[in-house]
Amino acid sequence: MNDVERALQTFYSMKLSDIMPPVISMPIVTLDSPIVDVLKLLRTRHHVWVVSDKESMKLEGVIRYLDVICILLPPENTKARFGNISAIFKSILGGAEKAADVMEHNIMTIDENATVLDALIKMRRYKVQILAIIDEKGTLKGEISLRLLIDEFLRLMKVGGVQWTQHGSSSRSEWH
């Protein structure tokens, strides 16, 4: 097994809990947080996790950056399709006041004991770039994003002394 294969095996087997950022650094609001607080966080973040309360940290939903469009649009400009009628009520003018009113309930999660390989497979399967890390009780423990995985892979390559270079104009990559 060469250096690259060894490095990749190490990367794939890493526990997410070992590389996830601390919860304190994550964008988190509670169900009853005002929409203004959500919007303030979304100015600099791509998502905000919604928990029932800061003590239990039970994950309830997520609000993504692109959801702001529905929040700011008047309800008559939001197309109501079968199965998506709730989008009308996600508008401030439609009556939305707090995080619970605008959050998405379907959240991509992964177990806190999962590995990097588990996360990569799930991200590819569901075409998502971020996963909430939860325990068996549904408590938010962290998050893992494709950006964090890239950073960790590059860190591992540097620490492992493996250097990746691309030669010429072809798309073929070689490891040295």
GIUR-V598622 format. One record per residue. N is the residue number from 0. SS is DSSP state (@ for helix, = for strand, . for the rest). PSI is psi in whole degrees, 0 to 359 (none if undefined). Layout:
n,ss,psi
N,SS,PSI
N,SS,PSI
This chain:
n,ss,psi
0,.,128
1,.,178
2,@,319
3,@,314
4,@,319
5,@,315
6,@,317
7,@,320
8,@,319
9,@,314
10,@,310
11,@,326
12,@,357
13,.,139
14,=,137
15,@,325
16,@,339
17,@,343
18,@,353
19,.,150
20,.,160
21,.,145
22,@,325
23,@,335
24,@,357
25,.,152
26,.,107
27,=,135
28,=,168
29,=,167
30,.,323
31,.,9
32,.,137
33,=,149
34,@,327
35,@,320
36,@,321
37,@,313
38,@,322
39,@,318
40,@,321
41,@,352
42,.,329
43,.,0
44,.,160
45,.,350
46,=,164
47,=,129
48,=,143
49,=,123
50,=,159
51,.,314
52,.,161
53,.,342
54,.,307
55,.,331
56,.,28
57,=,123
58,=,127
59,=,329
60,=,185
61,=,147
62,=,122
63,=,158
64,@,314
65,@,342
66,@,341
67,@,328
68,@,312
69,@,326
70,@,320
71,@,334
72,.,146
73,.,151
74,@,326
75,@,343
76,@,358
77,.,119
78,.,125
79,.,113
80,.,159
81,.,128
82,.,356
83,.,26
84,@,331
85,@,340
86,@,328
87,@,320
88,@,357
89,@,357
90,.,144
91,.,317
92,.,341
93,.,359
94,.,357
95,.,131
96,.,332
97,=,171
98,@,319
99,@,332
100,@,337
101,@,355
102,.,155
103,=,130
104,.,333
105,.,106
106,.,135
107,.,119
108,=,165
109,=,149
110,=,145
111,.,341
112,.,4
113,.,163
114,=,171
115,@,317
116,@,317
117,@,316
118,@,315
119,@,317
120,@,316
121,@,319
122,@,317
123,@,315
124,@,317
125,@,5
126,.,50
127,.,158
128,.,357
129,=,143
130,=,141
131,=,135
132,=,122
133,=,163
134,.,186
135,.,343
136,.,359
137,.,16
138,=,131
139,=,120
140,=,337
141,=,194
142,=,156
143,=,130
144,=,162
145,@,323
146,@,316
147,@,321
148,@,320
149,@,313
150,@,316
151,@,320
152,@,314
153,@,322
154,@,316
155,@,320
156,@,319
157,@,314
158,@,321
159,.,354
160,.,13
161,.,128
162,.,132
163,=,127
164,=,153
165,=,129
166,.,141
167,.,200
168,.,359
169,.,163
170,.,2
171,.,130
172,=,145
173,=,147
174,=,141
175,.,none
